[in-house]
Amino acid sequence: MNRGDLFTVYLDGVMITVCVVGTYYEEYTGEEIAILAVVSQDNLVHVPLQELNALFPAKKFMH
């Protein structure tokens, strides 16, 4: 899994779309953990990166 990957899973019989936001390694076990966001297909929009960069200048935020 890579950051930004979208996939569909069934949870309790309900289909949901999930996006990988990031990953990290758990301090005590060393296990890689994924940070996921549930995405509503009704609210999913595609925005060109150039337009997004204009709204959120990189200098104001840390990754």
N, C-alpha and C positions, 0 to 999 in steps of 0.2 A: 504494500500500500504506500502510496505517495501523497503528499499534501495536495489537496484539490481533487483527488479521485472521488467520483460519485458512484455509488452502487445501491442496489435495491435489496432489501432483506424482508423476510416475513417474521414478524414478532407477534406472537399470540394470534396468528391467523390474519394479521393486518399487514399489508404491504407498505413499507416506508422507504423513503430515499434518504441515504446518509452520505455526508461529505466528510472526508478526512481533513481535519483542521491542522493537525500536527501530531507528533509523537515525542515521547520522552522515555528514558530508562528509569524504572522504579529503583529508588535508592537502595533498598534492603535486599531485593531479590535479583536485581539486574535485568528483570523482564522488561521487554519493550512494550509500552502502553500507547494505544492510539487515542487521540482526543477527537471525538466525533460530534457532528452537528446534524440534527434531523432537519431535513429540507422538505417543505411543503411544495408539491408540484404546482399548486395553484399560485404560489408566490415566487416561483423560480423565475429569475430574469437574467438575461445575458447582457453584460455591459462591457464595451470595449475597454481594455486596460488603460488606454490613453485618457479616456473620459474619467475613469475612476481615479487616476493619478491627479487629475485637475481638482477633484473634490477633496482628496486626502493627500496633501503634500508629504512626501517621505520624510522630510526634515522634522516634522512635528510628532512622528510616531516611531517607536522602537519595535523591532521584531523579536 
